[in-house]
Amino acid sequence: MKKRYALRFSPTLVEQPLVSKLVRTYDVDINILNADVASGRGGKLIVELSGTQEALSGSVAWLLDSGILVSEMFKELTFQEEGCINCGACTAVCSSRALSMDPQWKLVYDPALCVVCSLCVQACPMQLFEVSNEREA
């Protein structure tokens, strides 16, 4: 089972080895999709956790007990491909490379790479992207 989470934490928690503790203690695989972390100012991670339902539940409970704000991320980006004019404006802001242009200059969207940052929503002149909301885990 795989689930995506946004993790937000305080400056004091940045100095702790949270990811390694999760892997060792709860037997989950962690794929860090996006990170904005700096010593002294806290941070945010977008992660995909893989493991059993029991392992994921235990991981989330431990993160919450550790003082980390955890939001499960639900259905990613919705893209209305049929209205796309292949201008590429969205690719300029997509740091995860979920949006790219193929050799024939046609827009390609790879949802597996999307970190749901929502920058493409503002960048698209045709307003073809929509992001679902996060809710607390």
Rosetta constraint file for C-alpha pairs under 8 A:
AtomPair CA 1 CA 50 HARMONIC 5.57 0.50
AtomPair CA 1 CA 51 HARMONIC 5.47 0.50
AtomPair CA 1 CA 52 HARMONIC 5.87 0.50
AtomPair CA 1 CA 53 HARMONIC 6.67 0.50
AtomPair CA 2 CA 48 HARMONIC 6.52 0.50
AtomPair CA 2 CA 49 HARMONIC 5.57 0.50
AtomPair CA 2 CA 50 HARMONIC 4.41 0.50
AtomPair CA 2 CA 51 HARMONIC 6.67 0.50
AtomPair CA 3 CA 48 HARMONIC 5.51 0.50
AtomPair CA 3 CA 49 HARMONIC 5.47 0.50
AtomPair CA 3 CA 50 HARMONIC 6.70 0.50
AtomPair CA 3 CA 72 HARMONIC 7.39 0.50
AtomPair CA 3 CA 73 HARMONIC 7.59 0.50
AtomPair CA 4 CA 46 HARMONIC 7.11 0.50
AtomPair CA 4 CA 47 HARMONIC 5.57 0.50
AtomPair CA 4 CA 48 HARMONIC 4.23 0.50
AtomPair CA 4 CA 49 HARMONIC 6.25 0.50
AtomPair CA 4 CA 72 HARMONIC 5.99 0.50
AtomPair CA 4 CA 73 HARMONIC 5.30 0.50
AtomPair CA 4 CA 74 HARMONIC 7.54 0.50
AtomPair CA 5 CA 46 HARMONIC 5.76 0.50
AtomPair CA 5 CA 47 HARMONIC 5.41 0.50
AtomPair CA 5 CA 48 HARMONIC 6.35 0.50
AtomPair CA 5 CA 49 HARMONIC 7.72 0.50
AtomPair CA 5 CA 70 HARMONIC 6.54 0.50
AtomPair CA 5 CA 71 HARMONIC 5.47 0.50
AtomPair CA 5 CA 72 HARMONIC 4.39 0.50
AtomPair CA 5 CA 73 HARMONIC 5.21 0.50
AtomPair CA 6 CA 44 HARMONIC 6.88 0.50
AtomPair CA 6 CA 45 HARMONIC 5.75 0.50
AtomPair CA 6 CA 46 HARMONIC 4.57 0.50
AtomPair CA 6 CA 47 HARMONIC 6.50 0.50
AtomPair CA 6 CA 69 HARMONIC 8.00 0.50
AtomPair CA 6 CA 70 HARMONIC 5.87 0.50
AtomPair CA 6 CA 71 HARMONIC 5.12 0.50
AtomPair CA 6 CA 72 HARMONIC 6.40 0.50
AtomPair CA 6 CA 73 HARMONIC 6.71 0.50
AtomPair CA 7 CA 44 HARMONIC 5.43 0.50
AtomPair CA 7 CA 45 HARMONIC 5.06 0.50
AtomPair CA 7 CA 46 HARMONIC 6.33 0.50
AtomPair CA 7 CA 47 HARMONIC 7.67 0.50
AtomPair CA 7 CA 68 HARMONIC 6.44 0.50
AtomPair CA 7 CA 69 HARMONIC 5.70 0.50
AtomPair CA 7 CA 70 HARMONIC 4.89 0.50
AtomPair CA 7 CA 71 HARMONIC 6.63 0.50
AtomPair CA 8 CA 42 HARMONIC 7.66 0.50
AtomPair CA 8 CA 43 HARMONIC 5.79 0.50
AtomPair CA 8 CA 44 HARMONIC 4.45 0.50
AtomPair CA 8 CA 45 HARMONIC 6.63 0.50
AtomPair CA 8 CA 68 HARMONIC 5.79 0.50
AtomPair CA 8 CA 69 HARMONIC 5.05 0.50
AtomPair CA 8 CA 70 HARMONIC 6.68 0.50
AtomPair CA 9 CA 13 HARMONIC 6.18 0.50
AtomPair CA 9 CA 14 HARMONIC 7.16 0.50
AtomPair CA 9 CA 42 HARMONIC 5.48 0.50
AtomPair CA 9 CA 43 HARMONIC 5.51 0.50
AtomPair CA 9 CA 44 HARMONIC 6.48 0.50
AtomPair CA 9 CA 67 HARMONIC 7.16 0.50
AtomPair CA 9 CA 68 HARMONIC 4.95 0.50
AtomPair CA 9 CA 69 HARMONIC 6.38 0.50
AtomPair CA 10 CA 14 HARMONIC 6.78 0.50
AtomPair CA 10 CA 41 HARMONIC 6.93 0.50
AtomPair CA 10 CA 42 HARMONIC 4.31 0.50
AtomPair CA 10 CA 43 HARMONIC 6.71 0.50
AtomPair CA 10 CA 68 HARMONIC 7.58 0.50
AtomPair CA 11 CA 15 HARMONIC 7.61 0.50
AtomPair CA 11 CA 38 HARMONIC 7.92 0.50
AtomPair CA 11 CA 39 HARMONIC 6.47 0.50
AtomPair CA 11 CA 40 HARMONIC 4.85 0.50
AtomPair CA 11 CA 41 HARMONIC 4.65 0.50
AtomPair CA 11 CA 42 HARMONIC 3.72 0.50
AtomPair CA 11 CA 43 HARMONIC 7.27 0.50
AtomPair CA 12 CA 16 HARMONIC 7.81 0.50
AtomPair CA 12 CA 40 HARMONIC 7.20 0.50
AtomPair CA 12 CA 42 HARMONIC 7.13 0.50
AtomPair CA 13 CA 42 HARMONIC 7.08 0.50
AtomPair CA 14 CA 37 HARMONIC 7.26 0.50
AtomPair CA 14 CA 38 HARMONIC 7.24 0.50
AtomPair CA 14 CA 39 HARMONIC 6.09 0.50
AtomPair CA 14 CA 40 HARMONIC 7.56 0.50
AtomPair CA 14 CA 42 HARMONIC 5.80 0.50
AtomPair CA 14 CA 43 HARMONIC 7.14 0.50
AtomPair CA 15 CA 39 HARMONIC 6.99 0.50
AtomPair CA 17 CA 21 HARMONIC 6.36 0.50
AtomPair CA 18 CA 22 HARMONIC 6.30 0.50
AtomPair CA 19 CA 23 HARMONIC 6.39 0.50
AtomPair CA 19 CA 30 HARMONIC 7.56 0.50
AtomPair CA 20 CA 24 HARMONIC 6.14 0.50
AtomPair CA 21 CA 25 HARMONIC 5.74 0.50
AtomPair CA 21 CA 26 HARMONIC 7.94 0.50
AtomPair CA 22 CA 26 HARMONIC 5.48 0.50
AtomPair CA 22 CA 27 HARMONIC 7.12 0.50
AtomPair CA 22 CA 28 HARMONIC 6.77 0.50
AtomPair CA 22 CA 59 HARMONIC 6.36 0.50
AtomPair CA 23 CA 27 HARMONIC 5.11 0.50
AtomPair CA 23 CA 28 HARMONIC 5.16 0.50
AtomPair CA 23 CA 29 HARMONIC 6.30 0.50
AtomPair CA 23 CA 30 HARMONIC 7.32 0.50
AtomPair CA 24 CA 28 HARMONIC 7.91 0.50
AtomPair CA 26 CA 55 HARMONIC 5.38 0.50
AtomPair CA 26 CA 56 HARMONIC 7.68 0.50
AtomPair CA 26 CA 58 HARMONIC 6.76 0.50
AtomPair CA 26 CA 59 HARMONIC 6.13 0.50
AtomPair CA 27 CA 51 HARMONIC 6.98 0.50
AtomPair CA 27 CA 55 HARMONIC 6.57 0.50
AtomPair CA 28 CA 49 HARMONIC 6.31 0.50
AtomPair CA 28 CA 50 HARMONIC 5.49 0.50
AtomPair CA 28 CA 51 HARMONIC 4.94 0.50
AtomPair CA 28 CA 52 HARMONIC 7.86 0.50
AtomPair CA 28 CA 55 HARMONIC 6.47 0.50
AtomPair CA 28 CA 56 HARMONIC 7.13 0.50
AtomPair CA 28 CA 59 HARMONIC 7.99 0.50
AtomPair CA 29 CA 49 HARMONIC 5.68 0.50
AtomPair CA 29 CA 50 HARMONIC 5.00 0.50
AtomPair CA 29 CA 51 HARMONIC 6.56 0.50
AtomPair CA 30 CA 47 HARMONIC 6.51 0.50
AtomPair CA 30 CA 48 HARMONIC 5.80 0.50
AtomPair CA 30 CA 49 HARMONIC 4.82 0.50
AtomPair CA 30 CA 50 HARMONIC 6.53 0.50
AtomPair CA 31 CA 47 HARMONIC 5.54 0.50
AtomPair CA 31 CA 48 HARMONIC 5.06 0.50
AtomPair CA 31 CA 49 HARMONIC 6.51 0.50
AtomPair CA 32 CA 45 HARMONIC 6.97 0.50
AtomPair CA 32 CA 46 HARMONIC 6.10 0.50
AtomPair CA 32 CA 47 HARMONIC 4.49 0.50
AtomPair CA 32 CA 48 HARMONIC 6.51 0.50
AtomPair CA 33 CA 45 HARMONIC 7.57 0.50
AtomPair CA 33 CA 46 HARMONIC 5.37 0.50
AtomPair CA 33 CA 47 HARMONIC 5.37 0.50
AtomPair CA 33 CA 48 HARMONIC 7.03 0.50
AtomPair CA 33 CA 96 HARMONIC 7.89 0.50
AtomPair CA 33 CA 113 HARMONIC 7.76 0.50
AtomPair CA 33 CA 115 HARMONIC 6.04 0.50
AtomPair CA 34 CA 45 HARMONIC 5.79 0.50
AtomPair CA 34 CA 46 HARMONIC 5.00 0.50
AtomPair CA 34 CA 47 HARMONIC 7.09 0.50
AtomPair CA 34 CA 96 HARMONIC 7.86 0.50
AtomPair CA 34 CA 115 HARMONIC 6.59 0.50
AtomPair CA 35 CA 43 HARMONIC 7.60 0.50
AtomPair CA 35 CA 44 HARMONIC 5.92 0.50
AtomPair CA 35 CA 45 HARMONIC 4.52 0.50
AtomPair CA 35 CA 46 HARMONIC 6.35 0.50
AtomPair CA 36 CA 43 HARMONIC 5.42 0.50
AtomPair CA 36 CA 44 HARMONIC 5.26 0.50
AtomPair CA 36 CA 45 HARMONIC 6.39 0.50
AtomPair CA 37 CA 41 HARMONIC 7.62 0.50
AtomPair CA 37 CA 42 HARMONIC 6.08 0.50
AtomPair CA 37 CA 43 HARMONIC 4.17 0.50
AtomPair CA 37 CA 44 HARMONIC 6.14 0.50
AtomPair CA 37 CA 45 HARMONIC 7.54 0.50
AtomPair CA 38 CA 42 HARMONIC 6.08 0.50
AtomPair CA 38 CA 43 HARMONIC 6.39 0.50
AtomPair CA 46 CA 115 HARMONIC 6.94 0.50
AtomPair CA 49 CA 56 HARMONIC 7.02 0.50
AtomPair CA 50 CA 56 HARMONIC 7.35 0.50
AtomPair CA 51 CA 55 HARMONIC 5.88 0.50
AtomPair CA 51 CA 56 HARMONIC 6.23 0.50
AtomPair CA 52 CA 56 HARMONIC 6.23 0.50
AtomPair CA 53 CA 57 HARMONIC 6.08 0.50
AtomPair CA 54 CA 58 HARMONIC 6.11 0.50
AtomPair CA 55 CA 59 HARMONIC 6.04 0.50
AtomPair CA 56 CA 60 HARMONIC 6.19 0.50
AtomPair CA 57 CA 61 HARMONIC 6.16 0.50
AtomPair CA 58 CA 62 HARMONIC 6.12 0.50
AtomPair CA 59 CA 63 HARMONIC 6.18 0.50
AtomPair CA 60 CA 64 HARMONIC 6.17 0.50
AtomPair CA 60 CA 70 HARMONIC 7.19 0.50
AtomPair CA 60 CA 137 HARMONIC 7.77 0.50
AtomPair CA 61 CA 65 HARMONIC 6.12 0.50
AtomPair CA 62 CA 66 HARMONIC 6.10 0.50
AtomPair CA 63 CA 67 HARMONIC 6.63 0.50
AtomPair CA 63 CA 68 HARMONIC 5.44 0.50
AtomPair CA 63 CA 69 HARMONIC 7.66 0.50
AtomPair CA 63 CA 70 HARMONIC 7.28 0.50
AtomPair CA 64 CA 68 HARMONIC 5.14 0.50
AtomPair CA 64 CA 69 HARMONIC 6.24 0.50
AtomPair CA 64 CA 70 HARMONIC 6.63 0.50
AtomPair CA 70 CA 136 HARMONIC 6.41 0.50
AtomPair CA 70 CA 137 HARMONIC 6.10 0.50
AtomPair CA 71 CA 134 HARMONIC 6.24 0.50
AtomPair CA 71 CA 135 HARMONIC 5.63 0.50
AtomPair CA 71 CA 136 HARMONIC 4.40 0.50
AtomPair CA 71 CA 137 HARMONIC 5.16 0.50
AtomPair CA 72 CA 134 HARMONIC 6.20 0.50
AtomPair CA 72 CA 135 HARMONIC 6.06 0.50
AtomPair CA 72 CA 136 HARMONIC 6.12 0.50
AtomPair CA 72 CA 137 HARMONIC 5.25 0.50
AtomPair CA 73 CA 133 HARMONIC 7.53 0.50
AtomPair CA 73 CA 134 HARMONIC 5.02 0.50
AtomPair CA 73 CA 135 HARMONIC 7.00 0.50
AtomPair CA 74 CA 132 HARMONIC 6.74 0.50
AtomPair CA 74 CA 133 HARMONIC 6.98 0.50
AtomPair CA 74 CA 134 HARMONIC 6.05 0.50
AtomPair CA 74 CA 135 HARMONIC 7.82 0.50
AtomPair CA 75 CA 131 HARMONIC 7.93 0.50
AtomPair CA 75 CA 132 HARMONIC 6.11 0.50
AtomPair CA 76 CA 111 HARMONIC 7.40 0.50
AtomPair CA 76 CA 114 HARMONIC 7.43 0.50
AtomPair CA 76 CA 115 HARMONIC 7.93 0.50
AtomPair CA 76 CA 116 HARMONIC 6.06 0.50
AtomPair CA 76 CA 131 HARMONIC 6.27 0.50
AtomPair CA 76 CA 132 HARMONIC 6.37 0.50
AtomPair CA 77 CA 111 HARMONIC 7.39 0.50
AtomPair CA 77 CA 114 HARMONIC 7.54 0.50
AtomPair CA 77 CA 116 HARMONIC 6.28 0.50
AtomPair CA 77 CA 118 HARMONIC 7.95 0.50
AtomPair CA 77 CA 129 HARMONIC 6.73 0.50
AtomPair CA 77 CA 130 HARMONIC 5.83 0.50
AtomPair CA 77 CA 131 HARMONIC 4.76 0.50
AtomPair CA 77 CA 132 HARMONIC 6.81 0.50
AtomPair CA 78 CA 128 HARMONIC 7.97 0.50
AtomPair CA 78 CA 129 HARMONIC 5.58 0.50
AtomPair CA 78 CA 130 HARMONIC 5.06 0.50
AtomPair CA 78 CA 131 HARMONIC 6.20 0.50
AtomPair CA 78 CA 132 HARMONIC 7.92 0.50
AtomPair CA 79 CA 128 HARMONIC 5.67 0.50
AtomPair CA 79 CA 129 HARMONIC 4.72 0.50
AtomPair CA 79 CA 130 HARMONIC 6.68 0.50
AtomPair CA 80 CA 84 HARMONIC 7.17 0.50
AtomPair CA 80 CA 128 HARMONIC 5.13 0.50
AtomPair CA 80 CA 129 HARMONIC 6.62 0.50
AtomPair CA 81 CA 128 HARMONIC 7.32 0.50
AtomPair CA 83 CA 126 HARMONIC 7.44 0.50
AtomPair CA 83 CA 128 HARMONIC 6.96 0.50
AtomPair CA 84 CA 107 HARMONIC 7.90 0.50
AtomPair CA 84 CA 126 HARMONIC 7.16 0.50
AtomPair CA 84 CA 128 HARMONIC 7.13 0.50
AtomPair CA 86 CA 105 HARMONIC 6.88 0.50
AtomPair CA 86 CA 106 HARMONIC 5.50 0.50
AtomPair CA 86 CA 107 HARMONIC 5.38 0.50
AtomPair CA 88 CA 92 HARMONIC 7.03 0.50
AtomPair CA 88 CA 100 HARMONIC 7.51 0.50
AtomPair CA 88 CA 101 HARMONIC 6.87 0.50
AtomPair CA 88 CA 107 HARMONIC 6.71 0.50
AtomPair CA 89 CA 93 HARMONIC 7.51 0.50
AtomPair CA 89 CA 123 HARMONIC 5.94 0.50
AtomPair CA 89 CA 124 HARMONIC 6.10 0.50
AtomPair CA 89 CA 125 HARMONIC 7.74 0.50
AtomPair CA 90 CA 94 HARMONIC 6.41 0.50
AtomPair CA 90 CA 99 HARMONIC 6.92 0.50
AtomPair CA 90 CA 119 HARMONIC 7.68 0.50
AtomPair CA 90 CA 120 HARMONIC 4.83 0.50
AtomPair CA 90 CA 121 HARMONIC 7.90 0.50
AtomPair CA 90 CA 123 HARMONIC 5.28 0.50
AtomPair CA 90 CA 124 HARMONIC 5.63 0.50
AtomPair CA 91 CA 97 HARMONIC 7.36 0.50
AtomPair CA 91 CA 99 HARMONIC 5.22 0.50
AtomPair CA 91 CA 100 HARMONIC 5.46 0.50
AtomPair CA 91 CA 101 HARMONIC 7.52 0.50
AtomPair CA 91 CA 120 HARMONIC 7.64 0.50
AtomPair CA 93 CA 119 HARMONIC 6.18 0.50
AtomPair CA 93 CA 120 HARMONIC 6.48 0.50
AtomPair CA 93 CA 123 HARMONIC 7.30 0.50
AtomPair CA 94 CA 98 HARMONIC 6.67 0.50
AtomPair CA 94 CA 99 HARMONIC 6.21 0.50
AtomPair CA 94 CA 119 HARMONIC 7.00 0.50
AtomPair CA 94 CA 120 HARMONIC 6.78 0.50
AtomPair CA 96 CA 113 HARMONIC 6.16 0.50
AtomPair CA 96 CA 114 HARMONIC 6.31 0.50
AtomPair CA 96 CA 115 HARMONIC 6.84 0.50
AtomPair CA 97 CA 113 HARMONIC 6.71 0.50
AtomPair CA 97 CA 114 HARMONIC 7.60 0.50
AtomPair CA 98 CA 108 HARMONIC 7.86 0.50
AtomPair CA 98 CA 109 HARMONIC 5.57 0.50
AtomPair CA 98 CA 110 HARMONIC 4.81 0.50
AtomPair CA 98 CA 111 HARMONIC 6.31 0.50
AtomPair CA 98 CA 112 HARMONIC 7.37 0.50
AtomPair CA 98 CA 113 HARMONIC 4.78 0.50
AtomPair CA 98 CA 114 HARMONIC 5.03 0.50
AtomPair CA 99 CA 107 HARMONIC 6.90 0.50
AtomPair CA 99 CA 108 HARMONIC 5.72 0.50
AtomPair CA 99 CA 109 HARMONIC 4.71 0.50
AtomPair CA 99 CA 110 HARMONIC 6.51 0.50
AtomPair CA 100 CA 107 HARMONIC 5.79 0.50
AtomPair CA 100 CA 108 HARMONIC 5.28 0.50
AtomPair CA 100 CA 109 HARMONIC 6.70 0.50
AtomPair CA 101 CA 105 HARMONIC 5.20 0.50
AtomPair CA 101 CA 106 HARMONIC 5.36 0.50
AtomPair CA 101 CA 107 HARMONIC 4.62 0.50
AtomPair CA 101 CA 108 HARMONIC 5.77 0.50
AtomPair CA 102 CA 106 HARMONIC 5.41 0.50
AtomPair CA 102 CA 107 HARMONIC 6.44 0.50
AtomPair CA 102 CA 108 HARMONIC 6.52 0.50
AtomPair CA 110 CA 114 HARMONIC 6.84 0.50
AtomPair CA 116 CA 131 HARMONIC 6.99 0.50
AtomPair CA 118 CA 122 HARMONIC 7.38 0.50
AtomPair CA 118 CA 130 HARMONIC 7.87 0.50
AtomPair CA 118 CA 131 HARMONIC 6.49 0.50
AtomPair CA 119 CA 123 HARMONIC 6.36 0.50
AtomPair CA 120 CA 124 HARMONIC 5.89 0.50
AtomPair CA 120 CA 129 HARMONIC 6.80 0.50
AtomPair CA 121 CA 127 HARMONIC 6.54 0.50
AtomPair CA 121 CA 128 HARMONIC 7.37 0.50
AtomPair CA 121 CA 129 HARMONIC 5.07 0.50
AtomPair CA 121 CA 130 HARMONIC 6.24 0.50
AtomPair CA 121 CA 131 HARMONIC 7.70 0.50
AtomPair CA 122 CA 127 HARMONIC 7.58 0.50
AtomPair CA 124 CA 128 HARMONIC 6.60 0.50
AtomPair CA 124 CA 129 HARMONIC 7.26 0.50
